[in-house]
Amino acid sequence: MNLWMEILQASEEAVRRAAAIIRLGGVVIYPTETVYGLGCDPANVDAAKRVCMIKGRVDKPLPLACSDVDVARRLVEFNPPAERLASRFWPGPLVLVLPARVDYSIWVTRGARTLGVRVPDHAVARRLAELSGGVIVSTSANRSGGPPPTTAGEAAEALGGEVDLILDGGRTPLGEPSTVVDLSGEEVWILRKGPIRSEQIREALGL
């Protein structure tokens, strides 16, 4: 437990401080347009493991938030459906699961050869990712099975003693986790329903 955890209003100075913590191997909670995220440097094995331990979940891959689409293209192999969905819905609450171009640890991938990436429609989340090297882990800031937090207070109640810093950006606009679409194979699979509905996905893909 971290007895020195702070909650800071998400000013530029505070975001820079959070990014410094991430670059040093720490774990922070930050706002997105969906729910509050639990973040770290995905390339730091110890930090990624710590995120999994905090959540109490080791059976699912960790999604990633990117500062922009160019960073996402460096992490995963885009295909035509991914290009269409990214063009239509990014920045936004859509995670695309695609073949990985970067080798992260088992704590991030759970052994899969894919990564789930998105560009958040939230200035704080994108800025934090940018200052942290372009990409950060973006799993919801709750214990596995618990409700995803939509305020910094809810996040602090759930996980506050386990992280190094919480950025308070107010209540999240959407209040539900991102839609997750797997485009890594021949078929299109919606792995999790969310703010972007299946009809919108099908329409964007011409299905």
N, C-alpha and C positions, 0 to 999 in steps of 0.2 A: 504493500500500500504506500502511496506517495502522499505524505502529510503536507507537502509544500505545493500541492497543485493550486493553480490560480485560475480564476475566471476573469477574462479581460474583454472589454468591448472591442469589436473587430475593426479597429482602426488600422491604418497602414503600418504604424509602428508595432502594433500587437501582432499583425499578420507576419511581419518580418521576424518578430521574436519567435513565433510559432514555427516558421520555416527554419530558423536556426536550430531549434530543438529537433525538428525532423532530420535535418542534415547531420546532427550529432547522434542520431540513433534513438531519439525519443518518440513518444506517442502523444498525439494531440486529438482533441475533439473540435470539430469545426462545422459551420452551417453550410448547407446546400439548399437548393430549391425544393428538395424532396423531404429529407429528414436530416438530423445531425449525423455527421460522419465521424468514424474513428480512423485516424490516419497515421501513416508512418511512411518511411522510405521502403518501397517494395524490394529494393536491392539489398537491404540490410536484413540478414537472416534473423538476427536476434530480435530486431524490432518487429518483424513479421510474425515470429513465433509469439512474442509478447502480446500482439493484437489478438491472435488466436486464443491464447490463454485467458486474456481479459474477457473475451466474448464467451469462453467456455465452449468453443466449437472448433473442431479440427477436421470436419468431414466435407467442407465445401471450399472451393477456391475463393480468394479475396478479389473483389472487383477493384478496378483502378480508375482514378479520376485524372484526366489529362488537362493541361492548360490550353491546348488547342488541337485541332485535327492533325496537324503535322506531327506532333508528338505521338498521337495515337497510331499514325501510319508507321512510325518507327518501331512500335511495340508489336503490332499485329499485321497480318497480311490481308489487306482490303481486297474484296471482290466487288463485282458490279452491284449486287444487292446492298452491300455495306455502304458503297459510295452513295447510292440513292437515299438510304435511310439517314446517313450522316448529314447529307446535304439538306434533307427535309427537316430533321429533328434536332440537330446539334447547333448550338449548345442546347441541352435539354435533358429530360429525365429518361434517357434511353441507353441501356447498356448493350453493346454489341459483343457477342462472343465469337472470336475469330482465331485462326491459327496463329500461334505465338511466333514472333521473330526474336524474342529475348528470352533467355533462360533465367527464370527466377527460381527460388527455392521451393521445396515441397510445401512450405507453409503458405505460399502464395498460390501455387498451382494445384495442390493436392494430387500431383502426378499427371494432370491433364496436359495436353499439348496445345491448349488454347488459353486465351486470356479474355476477360471481360473488361471492356474499356468504355468510357464515355467522357464527354466534355460537358461539365455542369453548366447550367444556366444560372449561375450565381457568381457574382464578381469576387467575393471573398474566397470561395473554393478554387476558382481558376487562378487567382493571384497567389494563393498558398501553394498550389501545384507549381506555378511558374517559378516562384522563389525557392522551391524545394528540388529543383532540377527538372521540372516539367511534368512529373507524375507522382502521385501519392496513392496509397491504399485508401479506398472509399467504401468501407463496410459500415453498416448502421451502428450507431453508438449505443448498443444495448446488449444485455446478456442474451445468449441464444434462446429463442422462444419468447423473449419479452417484447413489449411494445416498442417500436422505434421512436426515439424522442423527437419532438418538434420544437422544443425550446432548450436553451442552454441549461435551465434549471432541471428539466427532466433528465437531460444527459448527465448532469452532475449527480443527481440522485441515483441514477443507475450505475455509473462507472467513475464518478469523480475522483475517488481515492486511488484509482488505478492508473491515471494518466498524468502527464506532466503539465498540461495547459488546456484550458477550454476557451475557445473564441466564441463570444456571444454576439450573434448577428440577428437576434430577434427570432420571432416565430417563423418557421419555414413556410413558404407560400403554399406549397402543394400538400404537405402533410402525409404523404405516402411514399414508399420506396419506388425506385425507378422500374420501368418496364425492362425486362431482360429478353433479348432475342438472340438465339443461337443461329449463326450463319456459317458455321464452320464446315458443314457437310453439304450434301445435295439438297436437303430439305430445309425449310425455314421452320424453326421451332420457337414458340413463345414460352420461355421457361418460367417467367413470372409476369403476371398481369400488373399493370400500374397506370400511371397518368396517361400514357399514350396507349390507346385502345387497339385491339386486334384489327378492327375495321380500318383504322388509320394506317397500320402497318401494311395490310393487304392492298389498300388503295395506293400507297406510295410505291409498292413493288409491282403494281399492275396485276395483282392476283384476283 
